[in-house]
Each structure stands twice: as C-alpha cells, then as structure tokens.
Amino acid sequence: MLNTDVVEATPTPRVTYRAGFARDAADQAEVFYHAVMQGAATHYGVEERHAWASALPREASAWVARQALYTTLVASCDGRCVGFLEFDLAAKRIETLYVWPSLTGRGIGTTLLVHAERMLLEQGVSRVEIEASAVLYERLLRRGFTNLGEQWVERSGERLKRYRLVKQLNAVET
C-alpha cells in the first residue's frame, strides 16, 4: 500500500563559506549584476539600478582585480559563488555584500557578515563601517549596526540613496 502522507523533501543545496578565488570572479560579476537588477527592484527604480549595475564591469577581470584590493569571502553552492562580501582591513570597512536574488533571506549574507566580523576582530578591528543600500539598511540595523546618516551617491547621472552605518565589534565567548 502506498502511503500518500509521506512527502519526500528535495535536498537543500549546501552552502559553504570560504575565501574568494580568481575562479569565483565571473560568478561574482553575475551575483553583483543580478542582485542589483533583480534584488534591488523593490527599493530602486530601473534607471537607478542600471546606473548602479554599470558602476562595476560585468567582467571577471575586474573582480579578480578587486580580490587583490579587498579580502573577499564567498558563499559557494555546488561549486559556484552565490554570494560574496569584500572588506578592507586597513580602512575598517565592508566594501560590498551581495547575494544571488533567489537565495536572499536564507542567512547567506548574515553568515558572510559573521565571518567578516570575526576576521576583523582577530586583526584587532573593533569598529567597522559600511555604506549600505536601502536593500540592506534594515537588515544591518537588526544586526547591530548604527545609522550615521543618509548619503547620496551619483552613478552614471543617477542619484542613489544609501546609508553610512557603523558597528562596534565585540568578541563573544563560546
């Protein structure tokens, strides 16, 4: 007799976190582009998103160059970069945080932040800043960031609203 009450769950792909590699650069370009064009659609107009997306080339070589400038952490699923965070240790800043749009809300960005904060703390950084889009603003406030004020940045003739945020980093005993 067939039991129709049993529903087989589709296995959830496993996300792993690691340092970024040159081979991730093409995926980073795509994650950035789609996070801006699709993921930011509820917060920014189409012209604003096009201007934002054009701020960084959609070419792997540009993202490899950024890996030389910033510490890059990657969320990987099935061997592909599905999210990433870049930080500048010397400037004590998180430069970017992007997650593939269909995977937002699953804790990928939060986990990248946790890893970055731990790494910054280990290097003696006690305070980190980020200039966050309206997409990330509320989420970062919930993660303990404080708003230092609204800013406007120009990209390809469009003015985009963002927020300057700061967080005090504290070591947590486990």
N, C-alpha and C positions, 0 to 999 in steps of 0.2 A: 504494500500500500504506500502511495506517495504522500509524504507529509507536505502539504502546501503552506503550512505555517512557518516553515524554515526558509529564510531568505539568505542567500549567500551574499556576503558583503564583497564588494570589489576591493581588492587590496589597495590601500592608500600608498602612493609612491613615497618612498623615504627621502627626506631632505637631509643632507649633510652640510656641515659648515666647515670652511677651510680658507686658507689664504688664496688669493686670486693668482692665476697663472696666465701667461700670454695666450694660451689656448682658449681662455674664457672671454677674450676681448670682443670677438664678434657677437657672442651672446650678450655681453654687457651692452653693446650698442643697441641690440634689439630690445632688451629689457628696458633700457632708458627710453627709447622711442615709443614703445607701446605703453609703458607706464604713464608717459606724458600724454600721448594722443588718446588713449582709452581710459586709463586710470584717473586722470585729472579732469575728465569730461564734466563731472558734476560741479567742479569748482572754478573752471576757467572756460572761456569761450574758445571757439575753434581757431580764431586768428591768434589768440594768446598762446594756445597750445602749439600751433605751427611755429610761432616765434621761439617759444621755449625749446621745442624739439630741434630747431635749427641751430641752437646755441652750441651744440656739440655734434661733430660729424658722425654719421652713421657708418663709420668705417672702423674696422678692427685696429688699424694702426694708431688711431687717435686714442683708443682706450688702452693699448699697450703702453703708449707714452704716459698716460695718466697713472698707470701702475708703477711707473718709475718715480712719479712725483708723490703719490699717496700710498699709504698702506691700504690694500684692498682686501676685503673679506667677501667671500662668495657663499651663497646658498646654492647648492647643487642638487639636482634631482635627475636621476637616470643619466648622469654624466654631463648634464647641461646646466649652465648658470641660469637660475630662475630669480635671483635677487642678489644685490650687492650693496656694500657700504664702503665708502672711501673716507679715510681720515688722515689729517695732517698732524702728526705728533708735535712738531715744533710750534705750530700755530694753535694747538689745543682745540682743534675744530673738526667736526664731522662735515665733510665736503658734500657727500651725496648719500642717499639711501633710496633705492628703487627696488620694487618687486614686480614680477610679471602680474598684470592686472587680474587675471582669473585666479591667482593664488593669494591675493590680499585678504587680510582678515584671518589668516591661519597661523599667525605668530612668527612668520619668517622675518619680517622687519624687526620685530621685537627681539628675536633671538640674535640677529645681527648686531643690534644695539647693545645687548647684554655682553656679547663677546668683545665688541669695541670698547665698551666702558671698562671691562676687566683689563684689557690690554693697556689702555690709557692709565689706569690706576697702577698697574705693575711698572709703568715707566715714570711714576711719580706725578702724574697729572691729577689734580684734584678738582678741576673745573673744566667743563667742555662746552663749546658753543656750536650752534648750528643756525643756519638761515633756512627756515623751513617754509615750504609752500603751504597754501591753505589746505591741501590734501593731508599733510602730516601734522598740522598745528594741534588739533585736539588730541590726537594720539600721543604726541610728545608731552603735552601738558599732563596727561594721565600717567606718564612715565616719570614724572618729577621735574620736568623742565619748567623754567620760569620765563615768562614773556618779558623781554627788554624793550619791545616796541615793534610797531609795524614799519615795514620798509617797502619801497617801490624800486624795482629794478627794470631797466629797459633792455629788451631783446628784440632785435630786428624791427624797431619802431613801435613795439607794443610795450605798455607798462604793465608789469606783473606784480601783484601783491604778494609779499612774503613776510615772515616774522623772524626777528632775531631772538633766539632762545638760548638759555644757559642752564646748565645743571651742575650742581655740586656732586662730585663722585665720592662715595663712601664705601670703604671696604666692609663687606658683610662676612661675619664668621659663619662657617657651615659645620 
